[in-house]
């Protein structure tokens, strides 16, 4: 059966039944990707959600996740629960925040929330109880997950202004127009193409290739990431997951 975050029918190792006076730890993840809206040229920031198959909130959508096992670390739990619930294995995975309001669940649950980036070519579709939604236009979610997604979106929009994190939503090679489209989708506004080109070309984060994207318009040069620059500064305890 598909596991979802904060599912009180499942107790993490080392704890006892739901009626006991214990605080349990769950791990959930907000996974961002870009998806083109069918029949349009518009690209939206999308996230996968898992439909809950048991109470509380049976039938509602929730963030993918599960319980922290007593024998695993937080990063390992985030990767494991993502694979179990969505089949996804993101290359960028970062701890976002801890949510522990007393009334957020019928039993005392603290959720360690991660956020992740998935490129469109890494998306796994047709997973049981999983569907993709526009991150800015979600239905009512289980628990406090609407607020968690709002916070993750706020963090993403802030971080895109001072880091290379937007590059994590693209393939190995991309045009400047495709990169600008990522920024515009995240920020929710249009960017001046000439100013954008000048800023990214002067940033030192891109390496031009000798290849071009051809199509209905004139050929556009393909770029790749400068791998010596990290996607985002994660501080002294950071590092790639």
N, CA, C and O of each residue as an XYZ file, in Angstrom:
964
protein
N       0.834     -1.189      0.000
C       0.000      0.000      0.000
C       0.875      1.248      0.000
O       1.911      1.281      0.664
N       0.466      2.269     -0.736
C       1.249      3.479     -0.821
C       1.336      4.163      0.524
O       0.331      4.330      1.215
N       2.543      4.560      0.893
C       2.750      5.244      2.165
C       2.737      6.743      1.928
O       3.248      7.219      0.914
N       2.158      7.487      2.854
C       2.128      8.930      2.755
C       2.663      9.523      4.031
O       2.737      8.855      5.062
N       3.036     10.781      3.956
C       3.634     11.433      5.116
C       2.648     11.536      6.262
O       1.442     11.657      6.048
N       3.166     11.486      7.478
C       2.390     11.669      8.700
C       1.265     10.648      8.829
O       0.215     10.968      9.387
N       1.455      9.433      8.330
C       0.400      8.419      8.396
C       0.409      7.752      9.755
O       1.258      6.893      9.995
N      -0.515      8.113     10.674
C      -0.443      7.607     12.031
C      -0.720      6.129     12.180
O      -0.516      5.580     13.263
N      -1.180      5.458     11.124
C      -1.361      4.015     11.229
C      -0.027      3.295     11.245
O       0.032      2.116     11.594
N       1.048      3.983     10.873
C       2.370      3.389     10.848
C       3.231      4.079     11.884
O       3.404      5.296     11.819
N       3.775      3.344     12.835
C       4.639      3.942     13.847
C       6.086      3.685     13.497
O       6.425      2.574     13.090
N       6.972      4.693     13.642
C       8.381      4.461     13.361
C       8.979      3.498     14.361
O       8.469      3.337     15.470
N      10.073      2.855     13.958
C      10.722      1.892     14.836
C      11.101      2.540     16.157
O      11.568      3.678     16.189
N      10.897      1.812     17.243
C      11.285      2.306     18.553
C      10.182      3.016     19.286
O      10.384      3.447     20.421
N       8.974      3.160     18.656
C       7.852      3.775     19.347
C       6.735      2.767     19.464
O       6.745      1.724     18.811
N       5.782      3.086     20.293
C       4.662      2.174     20.497
C       3.413      2.739     19.868
O       3.509      3.574     18.968
N       2.242      2.314     20.307
C       0.990      2.588     19.631
C       0.604      4.044     19.601
O       1.211      4.883     20.266
N      -0.471      4.345     18.777
C      -0.880      5.715     18.542
C      -1.385      6.396     19.804
O      -1.357      7.624     19.886
N      -1.842      5.639     20.782
C      -2.380      6.246     21.977
C      -1.332      6.625     22.998
O      -1.650      7.296     23.980
N      -0.092      6.217     22.798
C       0.962      6.518     23.750
C       1.386      7.971     23.647
O       1.267      8.596     22.592
N       1.882      8.500     24.756
C       2.307      9.888     24.817
C       3.732     10.001     24.295
O       4.677     10.109     25.076
N       3.890      9.976     22.955
C       5.200     10.069     22.323
C       5.140     11.092     21.204
O       4.073     11.373     20.658
N       6.272     11.634     20.877
C       6.407     12.493     19.703
C       7.080     11.693     18.611
O       8.172     11.159     18.808
N       6.444     11.608     17.480
C       6.980     10.837     16.368
C       7.545     11.775     15.317
O       7.109     12.920     15.196
N       8.510     11.289     14.562
C       9.194     12.095     13.560
C       8.895     11.534     12.174
O       9.122     10.356     11.901
N       8.384     12.400     11.308
C       8.133     12.044      9.908
C       9.034     12.880      9.009
O       9.503     13.948      9.401
N       9.265     12.387      7.816
C      10.048     13.105      6.813
C       9.188     13.260      5.567
O       8.669     12.276      5.041
N       9.035     14.495      5.094
C       8.262     14.783      3.888
C       9.109     15.619      2.936
O      10.088     16.243      3.346
N       8.724     15.626      1.662
C       9.506     16.355      0.665
C       8.592     17.086     -0.305
O       7.607     16.532     -0.793
N       8.939     18.348     -0.576
C       8.308     19.131     -1.633
C       9.219     19.021     -2.853
O      10.359     19.483     -2.818
N       8.729     18.415     -3.923
C       9.530     18.166     -5.124
C       9.072     19.120     -6.219
O       7.919     19.071     -6.648
N       9.968     19.980     -6.669
C       9.642     20.933     -7.718
C      10.140     20.444     -9.070
O      11.237     19.898     -9.190
N       9.309     20.652    -10.082
C       9.727     20.455    -11.462
C       8.994     21.470    -12.318
O       8.186     22.244    -11.805
N       9.264     21.478    -13.611
C       8.553     22.324    -14.557
C       7.750     21.442    -15.493
O       8.238     20.426    -15.986
N       6.506     21.847    -15.731
C       5.656     21.114    -16.673
C       4.947     22.107    -17.573
O       4.427     23.125    -17.116
N       4.933     21.797    -18.858
C       4.252     22.669    -19.814
C       2.749     22.405    -19.747
O       2.303     21.257    -19.760
N       1.978     23.490    -19.674
C       0.528     23.365    -19.615
C       0.026     22.911    -20.978
O       0.344     23.518    -22.000
N      -0.752     21.853    -20.986
C      -1.209     21.258    -22.250
C      -1.925     22.297    -23.114
O      -2.788     23.037    -22.643
N      -1.538     22.329    -24.394
C      -2.190     23.219    -25.346
C      -1.759     24.663    -25.275
O      -2.340     25.511    -25.952
N      -0.738     24.970    -24.462
C      -0.272     26.346    -24.324
C       1.255     26.377    -24.400
O       1.920     25.342    -24.443
N       1.784     27.605    -24.414
C       3.231     27.790    -24.343
C       3.676     28.054    -22.907
O       4.852     28.318    -22.660
N       2.746     27.984    -21.964
C       3.057     28.342    -20.577
C       3.663     27.161    -19.834
O       3.222     26.021    -19.977
N       4.681     27.458    -19.039
C       5.325     26.459    -18.193
C       5.024     26.799    -16.740
O       5.112     27.961    -16.343
N       4.672     25.797    -15.947
C       4.352     26.032    -14.540
C       5.250     25.205    -13.635
O       5.745     24.146    -14.022
N       5.447     25.702    -12.434
C       6.141     24.945    -11.401
C       5.154     23.936    -10.837
O       4.076     24.307    -10.372
N       5.520     22.665    -10.879
C       4.603     21.606    -10.459
C       5.233     20.754     -9.369
O       6.455     20.669     -9.252
N       4.367     20.118     -8.567
C       4.825     19.212     -7.518
C       3.979     17.939     -7.553
O       2.812     17.990     -7.940
N       4.550     16.793     -7.155
C       3.751     15.575     -7.028
C       3.134     15.484     -5.634
O       3.763     15.836     -4.636
N       1.910     15.013     -5.587
C       1.223     14.767     -4.318
C       0.722     13.328     -4.293
O       0.494     12.712     -5.334
N       0.555     12.809     -3.085
C       0.127     11.428     -2.889
C      -1.252     11.435     -2.221
O      -1.455     12.127     -1.223
N      -2.194     10.669     -2.768
C      -3.524     10.608     -2.170
C      -3.497      9.679     -0.959
O      -3.022      8.546     -1.044
N      -4.011     10.171      0.169
C      -4.008      9.386      1.397
C      -5.048      8.273      1.322
O      -6.177      8.487      0.882
N      -4.650      7.090      1.756
C      -5.527      5.924      1.682
C      -6.085      5.539      3.043
O      -6.733      4.500      3.170
N      -5.844      6.360      4.068
C      -6.350      6.057      5.409
C      -6.546      7.350      6.181
O      -6.022      8.398      5.804
N      -7.306      7.264      7.266
C      -7.500      8.414      8.143
C      -6.248      8.646      8.978
O      -5.483      7.711      9.215
N      -6.029      9.879      9.427
C      -6.866     11.055      9.154
C      -6.674     11.592      7.742
O      -5.659     11.343      7.092
N      -7.677     12.334      7.288
C      -7.651     12.967      5.968
C      -7.636     11.959      4.832
O      -7.013     12.201      3.798
N      -8.312     10.834      5.010
C      -8.373      9.857      3.929
C      -8.970     10.491      2.681
O      -9.983     11.186      2.758
N      -8.347     10.254      1.535
C      -8.819     10.783      0.269
C      -8.225     12.123     -0.118
O      -8.295     12.508     -1.285
N      -7.638     12.849      0.835
C      -7.005     14.119      0.506
C      -5.590     13.890     -0.033
O      -4.979     12.844      0.186
N      -5.102     14.884     -0.730
C      -3.743     14.826     -1.235
C      -2.766     15.329     -0.182
O      -3.110     16.188      0.631
N      -1.546     14.795     -0.197
C      -0.535     15.147      0.797
C       0.840     15.076      0.160
O       1.015     14.500     -0.913
N       1.806     15.666      0.833
C       3.193     15.567      0.377
C       3.696     14.138      0.544
O       3.310     13.458      1.495
N       4.540     13.679     -0.354
C       5.122     12.341     -0.188
C       6.064     12.310      1.012
O       6.778     13.274      1.288
N       6.047     11.188      1.713
C       6.918     11.048      2.873
C       6.593      9.806      3.669
O       5.863      8.932      3.202
N       7.129      9.727      4.855
C       6.913      8.584      5.735
C       7.652      8.776      7.037
O       8.206      9.845      7.292
N       7.664      7.749      7.860
C       8.273      7.837      9.175
C       9.788      7.691      9.107
O      10.324      6.983      8.254
N      10.454      8.366     10.009
C      11.897      8.206     10.180
C      12.159      6.920     10.933
O      11.667      6.728     12.046
N      12.944      6.031     10.317
C      13.310      4.788     10.983
C      14.426      5.057     11.989
O      15.270      5.926     11.771
N      14.425      4.315     13.078
C      15.394      4.552     14.141
C      16.825      4.304     13.681
O      17.764      4.799     14.305
N      17.011      3.544     12.599
C      18.349      3.170     12.151
C      18.847      3.999     10.971
O      19.901      3.680     10.421
N      18.127      5.064     10.551
C      18.551      5.836      9.391
C      18.654      7.314      9.726
O      18.029      7.804     10.666
N      19.462      8.017      8.929
C      19.574      9.456      9.128
C      18.485     10.157      8.317
O      17.764      9.520      7.549
N      18.375     11.473      8.495
C      17.290     12.214      7.870
C      17.392     12.208      6.341
O      16.391     12.005      5.653
N      18.598     12.429      5.812
C      18.761     12.431      4.364
C      18.387     11.077      3.764
O      17.742     11.004      2.719
N      18.799     10.020      4.436
C      18.465      8.686      3.962
C      16.976      8.432      3.990
O      16.428      7.809      3.080
N      16.313      8.915      5.040
C      14.858      8.743      5.135
C      14.141      9.519      4.034
O      13.172      9.026      3.457
N      14.614     10.734      3.740
C      13.995     11.523      2.679
C      14.122     10.816      1.331
O      13.153     10.738      0.576
N      15.313     10.301      1.028
C      15.513      9.591     -0.238
C      14.674      8.321     -0.293
O      14.060      8.025     -1.319
N      14.644      7.573      0.800
C      13.898      6.307      0.822
C      12.401      6.544      0.643
O      11.765      5.883     -0.177
N      11.835      7.480      1.402
C      10.389      7.686      1.327
C       9.971      8.250     -0.024
O       8.875      7.960     -0.503
N      10.834      9.054     -0.646
C      10.532      9.526     -1.996
C      10.475      8.367     -2.981
O       9.552      8.278     -3.791
N      11.454      7.485     -2.910
C      11.479      6.344     -3.819
C      10.268      5.441     -3.604
O       9.686      4.936     -4.565
N       9.890      5.239     -2.344
C       8.767      4.347     -2.033
C       7.435      4.921     -2.486
O       6.577      4.175     -2.957
N       7.241      6.230     -2.355
C       5.932      6.805     -2.638
C       5.779      7.330     -4.058
O       4.671      7.327     -4.595
N       6.875      7.784     -4.685
C       6.762      8.410     -6.003
C       7.641      7.780     -7.064
O       7.429      8.032     -8.250
N       8.625      6.964     -6.684
C       9.568      6.409     -7.639
C      10.615      7.398     -8.104
O      11.354      7.112     -9.046
N      10.697      8.570     -7.459
C      11.618      9.620     -7.884
C      12.918      9.572     -7.083
O      12.927      9.194     -5.912
N      14.013      9.959     -7.735
C      15.324     10.006     -7.085
C      16.006     11.316     -7.477
O      16.867     11.309     -8.356
N      15.650     12.432     -6.854
C      16.198     13.731     -7.258
C      17.684     13.854     -6.968
O      18.187     13.304     -5.988
N      18.385     14.591     -7.840
C      19.815     14.812     -7.630
C      20.052     15.945     -6.648
O      21.100     15.993     -6.004
N      19.093     16.861     -6.522
C      19.210     17.963     -5.569
C      18.168     17.763     -4.478
O      16.967     17.769     -4.748
N      18.630     17.586     -3.247
C      17.758     17.346     -2.109
C      18.326     18.115     -0.923
O      19.473     17.900     -0.532
N      17.530     19.006     -0.355
C      18.011     19.869      0.715
C      16.963     19.967      1.822
O      15.765     20.038      1.549
N      17.422     19.969      3.066
C      16.507     20.113      4.186
C      15.950     21.529      4.208
O      16.697     22.501      4.095
N      14.635     21.638      4.353
C      13.945     22.919      4.269
C      13.641     23.504      5.641
O      14.058     24.622      5.941
N      12.908     22.753      6.487
C      12.432     23.295      7.759
C      11.823     22.149      8.566
O      11.523     21.081      8.033
N      11.652     22.397      9.849
C      10.960     21.443     10.728
C       9.621     22.040     11.125
O       9.555     23.182     11.580
N       8.558     21.275     10.956
C       7.206     21.720     11.285
C       6.686     20.879     12.449
O       6.611     19.654     12.354
N       6.330     21.543     13.546
C       5.956     20.786     14.731
C       4.865     21.411     15.571
O       4.853     21.230     16.788
N       3.935     22.153     14.949
C       2.818     22.724     15.702
C       2.058     21.610     16.418
O       1.859     20.531     15.860
N       1.640     21.870     17.636
C       1.007     20.839     18.455
C      -0.260     20.295     17.799
O      -0.556     19.106     17.918
N      -1.008     21.154     17.109
C      -2.306     20.743     16.563
C      -2.231     20.351     15.084
O      -3.269     20.280     14.426
N      -1.051     20.098     14.551
C      -0.935     19.812     13.124
C      -1.364     18.391     12.767
O      -1.573     18.089     11.592
N      -1.499     17.519     13.757
C      -1.896     16.127     13.535
C      -2.632     15.629     14.767
O      -2.381     16.124     15.867
N      -3.539     14.658     14.617
C      -4.240     14.124     15.789
C      -3.295     13.585     16.850
O      -3.618     13.636     18.037
N      -2.142     13.072     16.456
C      -1.123     12.657     17.409
C       0.091     13.553     17.217
O       0.226     14.205     16.182
N       0.966     13.588     18.201
C       2.101     14.525     18.168
C       3.120     14.067     17.129
O       3.783     13.044     17.300
N       3.233     14.842     16.051
C       4.138     14.510     14.963
C       4.962     15.742     14.592
O       4.412     16.822     14.376
N       6.266     15.575     14.520
C       7.161     16.601     13.991
C       7.619     16.144     12.615
O       8.116     15.029     12.459
N       7.452     17.007     11.619
C       7.857     16.673     10.251
C       9.116     17.439      9.882
O       9.157     18.667      9.965
N      10.145     16.699      9.473
C      11.337     17.296      8.893
C      11.095     17.332      7.388
O      11.000     16.289      6.740
N      10.997     18.535      6.841
C      10.608     18.686      5.446
C      11.833     19.021      4.597
O      12.640     19.881      4.950
N      11.948     18.324      3.478
C      12.985     18.572      2.486
C      12.345     19.191      1.251
O      11.131     19.129      1.055
N      13.192     19.785      0.430
C      12.742     20.154     -0.904
C      13.733     19.593     -1.916
O      14.916     19.419     -1.624
N      13.224     19.317     -3.107
C      14.025     18.656     -4.126
C      13.690     19.235     -5.481
O      12.626     19.823     -5.674
N      14.613     19.063     -6.427
C      14.416     19.485     -7.809
C      14.492     18.263     -8.717
O      15.384     17.426     -8.583
N      13.549     18.177     -9.634
C      13.502     17.094    -10.612
C      13.434     17.701    -12.007
O      12.606     18.573    -12.271
N      14.304     17.240    -12.894
C      14.221     17.692    -14.278
C      13.033     17.007    -14.965
O      12.673     15.886    -14.606
N      12.431     17.670    -15.941
C      11.273     17.062    -16.625
C      11.547     15.668    -17.173
O      10.649     14.826    -17.185
N      12.791     15.403    -17.635
C      13.086     14.085    -18.194
C      13.285     13.023    -17.117
O      13.449     11.845    -17.434
N      13.272     13.432    -15.836
C      13.409     12.480    -14.732
C      12.067     12.143    -14.086
O      12.012     11.341    -13.154
N      10.993     12.747    -14.574
C       9.671     12.524    -13.987
C       9.215     11.092    -14.245
O       9.359     10.569    -15.351
N       8.669     10.475    -13.217
C       8.076      9.144    -13.324
C       6.566      9.308    -13.227
O       6.055      9.721    -12.185
N       5.856      8.995    -14.283
C       4.396      9.101    -14.295
C       3.765      7.741    -14.024
O       4.449      6.720    -13.942
N       2.461      7.755    -13.889
C       1.676      6.529    -13.725
C       2.072      5.745    -12.474
O       2.113      4.515    -12.495
N       2.363      6.461    -11.385
C       2.614      5.826    -10.096
C       1.309      5.849     -9.300
O       0.632      6.876     -9.245
N       0.963      4.735     -8.695
C      -0.298      4.613     -7.978
C      -0.445      5.690     -6.918
O       0.469      5.929     -6.129
N      -1.621      6.347     -6.907
C      -1.985      7.365     -5.912
C      -1.145      8.634     -5.994
O      -1.161      9.434     -5.059
N      -0.409      8.840     -7.093
C       0.414     10.029     -7.256
C      -0.089     10.835     -8.450
O      -0.372     10.280     -9.511
N      -0.198     12.162     -8.264
C      -0.579     13.063     -9.354
C       0.224     14.354     -9.218
O       0.698     14.694     -8.134
N       0.368     15.068    -10.336
C       1.134     16.311    -10.370
C       0.191     17.501    -10.396
O      -0.837     17.475    -11.073
N       0.547     18.551     -9.650
C      -0.301     19.728     -9.500
C       0.521     20.998     -9.703
O       1.727     21.027     -9.459
N      -0.165     22.045    -10.157
C       0.423     23.382    -10.203
C       0.702     23.808     -8.758
O      -0.213     23.887     -7.938
N       1.980     24.082     -8.456
C       2.355     24.389     -7.078
C       1.694     25.657     -6.561
O       1.545     25.823     -5.350
N       1.297     26.551     -7.454
C       0.686     27.818     -7.035
C      -0.836     27.740     -6.980
O      -1.489     28.729     -6.647
N      -1.410     26.585     -7.301
C      -2.869     26.460     -7.324
C      -3.261     25.061     -6.867
O      -3.716     24.237     -7.661
N      -3.077     24.807     -5.571
C      -3.302     23.471     -5.020
C      -4.693     23.345     -4.415
O      -5.273     24.340     -3.981
N      -5.231     22.133     -4.384
C      -6.465     21.891     -3.639
C      -6.159     21.880     -2.140
O      -4.989     21.919     -1.759
N      -7.179     21.828     -1.285
C      -6.914     21.684      0.154
C      -6.175     20.370      0.418
O      -6.627     19.303      0.003
N      -5.042     20.457      1.109
C      -4.208     19.291      1.372
C      -4.384     18.816      2.805
O      -4.929     19.531      3.646
N      -3.917     17.602      3.073
C      -3.970     17.042      4.426
C      -3.030     17.820      5.354
O      -2.036     18.402      4.921
N      -3.377     17.808      6.631
C      -2.549     18.403      7.676
C      -2.263     19.876      7.352
O      -3.168     20.607      6.947
N      -1.026     20.307      7.526
C      -0.627     21.684      7.236
C       0.188     21.767      5.952
O       1.031     22.652      5.804
N      -0.061     20.853      5.031
C       0.802     20.752      3.862
C       0.644     21.911      2.884
O       1.582     22.207      2.144
N      -0.527     22.587      2.852
C      -0.635     23.787      2.019
C       0.346     24.855      2.477
O       1.001     25.497      1.656
N       0.446     25.045      3.783
C       1.375     26.020      4.320
C       2.824     25.633      4.074
O       3.669     26.497      3.839
N       3.113     24.343      4.128
C       4.474     23.874      3.869
C       4.868     24.173      2.423
O       5.979     24.637      2.168
N       3.965     23.910      1.477
C       4.266     24.188      0.066
C       4.446     25.688     -0.152
O       5.345     26.102     -0.885
N       3.598     26.507      0.478
C       3.742     27.960      0.349
C       5.115     28.411      0.840
O       5.750     29.267      0.224
N       5.567     27.836      1.946
C       6.874     28.208      2.475
C       7.990     27.756      1.528
O       8.945     28.496      1.294
N       7.870     26.546      0.986
C       8.879     26.044      0.060
C       8.938     26.904     -1.201
O      10.027     27.184     -1.702
N       7.790     27.326     -1.719
C       7.764     28.198     -2.887
C       8.433     29.539     -2.583
O       9.175     30.073     -3.407
N       8.166     30.069     -1.404
C       8.795     31.333     -0.998
C      10.306     31.194     -0.956
O      11.034     32.071     -1.420
N      10.777     30.073     -0.392
C      12.211     29.830     -0.334
C      12.807     29.690     -1.739
O      13.877     30.232     -2.019
N      12.113     28.962     -2.621
C      12.605     28.772     -3.983
C      12.714     30.108     -4.704
O      13.718     30.376     -5.365
N      11.687     30.950     -4.584
C      11.699     32.245     -5.273
C      12.788     33.156     -4.729
O      13.371     33.934     -5.484
N      13.070     33.075     -3.451
C      14.150     33.872     -2.887
C      15.509     33.344     -3.326
O      16.401     34.116     -3.677
N      15.658     32.016     -3.303
C      16.962     31.421     -3.596
C      17.341     31.564     -5.062
O      18.525     31.628     -5.392
N      16.350     31.616     -5.944
C      16.661     31.715     -7.365
C      17.311     33.057     -7.680
O      17.959     33.208     -8.716
N      17.140     34.033     -6.788
C      17.714     35.339     -7.024
C      19.196     35.436     -6.721
O      19.862     36.356     -7.197
N      19.731     34.498     -5.931
C      21.148     34.614     -5.564
C      21.928     33.313     -5.749
O      23.068     33.217     -5.295
N      21.349     32.325     -6.395
C      22.048     31.048     -6.581
C      21.730     30.493     -7.965
O      20.956     31.081     -8.721
N      22.335     29.358     -8.283
C      22.122     28.678     -9.562
C      21.052     27.609     -9.461
O      20.996     26.723    -10.313
N      20.213     27.664     -8.460
C      19.300     26.552     -8.201
C      18.349     26.294     -9.367
O      17.901     25.163     -9.559
N      18.035     27.328    -10.147
C      17.144     27.137    -11.301
C      17.734     26.164    -12.307
O      16.991     25.511    -13.040
N      19.070     26.055    -12.358
C      19.710     25.156    -13.323
C      19.360     23.696    -13.043
O      19.421     22.860    -13.944
N      18.995     23.390    -11.804
C      18.648     22.021    -11.443
C      17.357     21.532    -12.060
O      17.026     20.352    -11.946
N      16.616     22.425    -12.718
C      15.368     22.043    -13.371
C      15.541     21.861    -14.883
O      14.565     21.676    -15.610
N      16.787     21.917    -15.341
C      17.072     21.796    -16.772
C      17.905     20.551    -17.052
O      18.446     19.926    -16.140
N      17.996     20.208    -18.328
C      18.827     19.094    -18.737
C      20.300     19.463    -18.714
O      20.674     20.536    -18.241
N      21.128     18.573    -19.225
C      22.571     18.808    -19.217
C      22.964     19.989    -20.088
O      23.927     20.693    -19.783
N      22.227     20.212    -21.169
C      22.472     21.342    -22.056
C      21.163     22.083    -22.302
O      20.098     21.469    -22.372
N      21.247     23.410    -22.432
C      20.045     24.217    -22.558
C      20.394     25.545    -23.204
O      21.550     25.967    -23.201
N      19.383     26.197    -23.758
C      19.560     27.524    -24.329
C      19.307     28.575    -23.253
O      18.737     28.280    -22.202
N      19.735     29.796    -23.527
C      19.467     30.885    -22.582
C      17.971     31.169    -22.487
O      17.476     31.557    -21.429
N      17.256     30.976    -23.586
C      15.798     31.169    -23.547
C      15.136     30.144    -22.629
O      14.199     30.474    -21.902
N      15.621     28.901    -22.661
C      15.066     27.869    -21.778
C      15.379     28.170    -20.323
O      14.538     27.957    -19.450
N      16.595     28.668    -20.051
C      16.947     29.039    -18.689
C      16.097     30.217    -18.221
O      15.640     30.232    -17.078
N      15.883     31.198    -19.086
C      15.042     32.342    -18.711
C      13.610     31.890    -18.428
O      12.952     32.425    -17.537
N      13.137     30.914    -19.179
C      11.788     30.393    -18.959
C      11.654     29.786    -17.564
O      10.605     29.905    -16.932
N      12.713     29.136    -17.086
C      12.701     28.588    -15.725
C      12.569     29.709    -14.710
O      11.737     29.640    -13.805
N      13.388     30.738    -14.858
C      13.330     31.870    -13.927
C      11.954     32.530    -13.949
O      11.404     32.854    -12.896
N      11.405     32.726    -15.127
C      10.092     33.368    -15.234
C       8.998     32.522    -14.597
O       8.079     33.057    -13.977
N       9.091     31.202    -14.746
C       8.083     30.316    -14.150
C       8.149     30.361    -12.635
O       7.115     30.366    -11.968
N       9.365     30.393    -12.081
C       9.523     30.423    -10.633
C       9.092     31.771    -10.069
O       8.383     31.827     -9.064
N       9.518     32.854    -10.708
C       9.252     34.198    -10.193
C       7.844     34.692    -10.528
O       7.342     35.615     -9.887
N       7.206     34.080    -11.532
C       5.858     34.489    -11.894
C       5.799     35.811    -12.626
O       4.790     36.511    -12.540
N       6.854     36.179    -13.350
C       6.873     37.435    -14.100
C       7.844     37.320    -15.273
O       8.746     36.482    -15.274
N       7.641     38.174    -16.259
C       8.501     38.197    -17.429
C       9.818     38.905    -17.112
O       9.858     39.831    -16.303
N      10.898     38.454    -17.764
C      12.206     39.068    -17.618
C      12.667     39.594    -18.972
O      12.402     38.980    -20.005
N      13.344     40.711    -18.962
C      13.850     41.282    -20.205
C      14.930     40.371    -20.778
O      15.932     40.122    -20.108
N      14.755     39.864    -22.001
C      15.719     38.896    -22.554
C      17.143     39.432    -22.637
O      18.089     38.711    -22.322
N      17.311     40.690    -23.059
C      18.663     41.234    -23.209
C      19.354     41.380    -21.861
O      20.528     41.034    -21.729
N      18.645     41.887    -20.861
C      19.230     42.025    -19.528
C      19.555     40.665    -18.937
O      20.597     40.495    -18.305
N      18.662     39.688    -19.139
C      18.891     38.348    -18.609
C      20.136     37.732    -19.234
O      20.975     37.171    -18.529
N      20.258     37.834    -20.544
C      21.426     37.283    -21.235
C      22.711     37.906    -20.702
O      23.683     37.199    -20.436
N      22.716     39.221    -20.548
C      23.919     39.895    -20.072
C      24.294     39.439    -18.660
O      25.471     39.229    -18.366
N      23.300     39.288    -17.794
C      23.569     38.901    -16.408
C      24.113     37.479    -16.313
O      25.088     37.238    -15.601
N      23.493     36.537    -17.023
C      23.940     35.148    -16.887
C      25.269     34.922    -17.595
O      26.077     34.111    -17.142
N      25.508     35.622    -18.698
C      26.781     35.450    -19.387
C      27.934     36.024    -18.573
O      29.071     35.571    -18.699
N      27.645     37.021    -17.737
C      28.678     37.616    -16.893
C      28.810     36.922    -15.535
O      29.676     37.278    -14.736
N      27.956     35.939    -15.278
C      27.935     35.314    -13.953
C      29.025     34.259    -13.766
O      29.386     33.933    -12.635
N      29.547     33.730    -14.862
C      30.553     32.682    -14.763
C      29.999     31.314    -14.426
O      30.767     30.397    -14.135
N      28.677     31.151    -14.458
C      28.066     29.871    -14.091
C      27.734     29.006    -15.302
O      27.350     27.847    -15.147
N      27.879     29.562    -16.514
C      27.549     28.814    -17.722
C      28.771     28.668    -18.615
O      29.642     29.537    -18.662
N      28.809     27.548    -19.319
C      29.876     27.294    -20.285
C      29.222     27.097    -21.652
O      28.430     26.170    -21.820
N      29.538     27.954    -22.638
C      28.946     27.783    -23.975
C      29.517     26.552    -24.671
O      30.704     26.254    -24.543
N      28.684     25.854    -25.393
C      29.127     24.706    -26.178
C      29.193     25.102    -27.650
O      28.868     26.233    -28.011
N      29.615     24.166    -28.493
C      29.651     24.397    -29.938
C      28.380     23.903    -30.619
O      28.292     23.899    -31.847
N      27.395     23.486    -29.824
C      26.160     22.946    -30.374
C      25.040     23.986    -30.308
O      25.084     24.929    -29.518
N      24.026     23.777    -31.173
C      22.922     24.726    -31.276
C      21.604     23.962    -31.285
O      21.532     22.831    -31.765
N      20.566     24.592    -30.750
C      19.210     24.069    -30.827
C      18.563     24.646    -32.083
O      18.496     25.863    -32.254
N      18.093     23.770    -32.947
C      17.453     24.220    -34.180
C      15.959     23.965    -34.103
O      15.502     23.079    -33.381
N      15.208     24.748    -34.853
C      13.758     24.607    -34.863
C      13.158     25.623    -35.795
O      13.730     25.937    -36.839
N      11.987     26.147    -35.418
C      11.299     27.106    -36.279
C      11.980     28.463    -36.259
O      11.805     29.261    -37.179
N      12.764     28.733    -35.204
C      13.470     30.004    -35.110
C      14.938     29.796    -35.491
O      15.357     28.688    -35.825
N      15.702     30.880    -35.435
C      17.118     30.756    -35.763
C      17.811     29.901    -34.707
O      17.378     29.875    -33.555
N      18.883     29.201    -35.083
C      19.562     28.306    -34.124
C      19.996     29.060    -32.866
O      20.463     30.197    -32.942
N      19.837     28.417    -31.716
C      20.208     29.010    -30.435
C      21.332     28.190    -29.814
O      21.261     26.962    -29.765
N      22.359     28.867    -29.344
C      23.501     28.167    -28.768
C      23.093     27.420    -27.504
O      22.287     27.911    -26.714
N      23.661     26.220    -27.320
C      23.444     25.440    -26.112
C      24.550     25.720    -25.101
O      25.719     25.870    -25.456
N      24.156     25.785    -23.851
C      25.078     26.007    -22.740
C      24.994     24.822    -21.786
O      24.031     24.055    -21.800
N      26.019     24.692    -20.962
C      25.989     23.719    -19.875
C      26.476     24.385    -18.594
O      27.093     25.450    -18.625
N      26.190     23.742    -17.475
C      26.578     24.297    -16.180
C      28.081     24.252    -15.992
O      28.762     23.349    -16.478
N      28.578     25.235    -15.286
C      29.935     25.184    -14.774
C      29.902     24.347    -13.500
O      29.463     24.827    -12.455
N      30.357     23.112    -13.577
C      30.219     22.177    -12.468
C      31.069     22.554    -11.252
O      30.913     21.964    -10.183
N      31.954     23.520    -11.408
C      32.762     23.947    -10.273
C      31.980     24.854     -9.340
O      32.425     25.129     -8.225
N      30.823     25.321     -9.782
C      29.968     26.170     -8.943
C      28.807     25.338     -8.422
O      28.150     24.631     -9.187
N      28.553     25.423     -7.114
C      27.461     24.670     -6.502
C      26.120     25.288     -6.901
O      26.026     26.492     -7.138
N      25.077     24.442     -6.972
C      23.747     24.958     -7.293
C      23.291     26.002     -6.288
O      22.669     26.997     -6.662
N      23.592     25.785     -5.025
C      23.193     26.732     -3.986
C      24.132     26.576     -2.810
O      24.636     25.483     -2.551
N      24.368     27.662     -2.099
C      25.216     27.633     -0.914
C      24.423     27.044      0.245
O      23.425     27.619      0.680
N      24.870     25.896      0.741
C      24.150     25.236      1.832
C      24.822     25.432      3.181
O      24.437     24.805      4.168
N      25.832     26.305      3.226
C      26.469     26.586      4.510
C      27.534     25.559      4.865
O      27.834     24.670      4.068
N      28.113     25.679      6.079
C      29.232     24.819      6.465
C      28.888     23.346      6.597
O      29.780     22.499      6.553
N      27.603     23.023      6.759
C      27.199     21.621      6.871
C      26.630     21.086      5.557
O      26.098     19.977      5.512
N      26.744     21.868      4.503
C      26.144     21.494      3.227
C      26.956     20.447      2.504
O      27.861     19.824      3.059
N      26.600     20.276      1.239
C      27.233     19.249      0.408
C      26.183     18.581     -0.437
O      24.988     18.687     -0.160
N      26.614     17.908     -1.445
C      25.650     17.241     -2.336
C      25.099     16.001     -1.668
O      25.807     15.293     -0.951
N      23.806     15.745     -1.916
C      23.143     14.546     -1.390
C      23.157     13.479     -2.468
O      22.653     12.377     -2.253
